Amino acid sequence: MKFGIHNSSWLDRRDPADAFEAVKAKAQWAENHGFVWFSIMDHMIQIPRVGPPDEPILEGWTVLAALAAVTSRIRLATLATVVGYRNPAHLAKIAASVDLISRGRLTLGIGAGFFEDEYKQYGWEFPPLPATRIGQMEEAVQLIVKMWTEKRTTFHGRYFHVDDAILEPKPVQKPRPPIMIAGTGEQLTLRAVARVADACNIVDGDVADVRHKLDVLRRHCDAVGRDYDTIEKTRIQAWVLGRNDAAVAGKRERLIAGRSFGGFVGTVSEAIDLIGQYEDAGIDVMINADRFSDAETRELFASDVMPRFA
């Protein structure tokens, strides 16, 4: 089991002008304390499960490029880029540039999109059918891979088109950066993972749900002739840890009371037990969705939890 941190809130410091300095410090700390992954959201406004829509938030790929220049080992990712927010050929160029700046540490996390209000605010067309958005996502991945690996790309799909397009320089990673699809829809999204992705990300559900989703993914892999073991399985979840029951009760009152929170709140020993169950279910990378700038939780992961899974 490996571990990562996902920066899902930009409120680590009171002044929004300090938001990048805060996320830079968090990414550098994670890199120096054994975490292998650091991701940020690709949203223009905050999503409902994390905070109110007027919460300050930075643009994801801009921040990712900056983090690529101030870190040296940790893998960097969006979790997850929304297919409808950028022309995928342009996204291929952006991602290739970030991979170059990072010297080959990019994972392109991509998803079908869900936040209709965000689409409308920024003038993007929101396809109402999930099947349409998932189809766009899968086709975008196909186009991006071609842009990364072909000298010139011509692609005429259902949703996207390029003609004799040049992308130079190519990404540093060979044959290309890995692509992670976020989402757990059983009929379409996990099938897309089996077809075109190198990794999946599972957001919701308990251990039994995760095990079931991975069983569905395995069946999709069998159907398309894909080796299930070549897909990295990641899990994102919010964690709030305390050393003992009293510390947990204090954090529950201070951080969680009155807020929507679907993550784990408990002691280090309880967290170790649960993470072991996720590992047994097939998860390779556990990502802490850090919503509350809870430095102690991050420190407890590094000092007490992660060594148990080394």
PyMOL commands that set and color helices and strands:
alter all, ss='L'
color gray80, all
select helices_A, chain A and resi 16-32+60-70+83-85+88-101+116-121+130-149+189-196+207-224+228-230+245-256+268-281+295-309
alter helices_A, ss='H'
color red, helices_A
select strands_A, chain A and resi 2-7+37-40+75-78+81-82+106-111+153-156+161-165+179-182+199-202+232-237+239-242+264-267+285-290
alter strands_A, ss='S'
color yellow, strands_A
deselect
rebuild
show_as cartoon
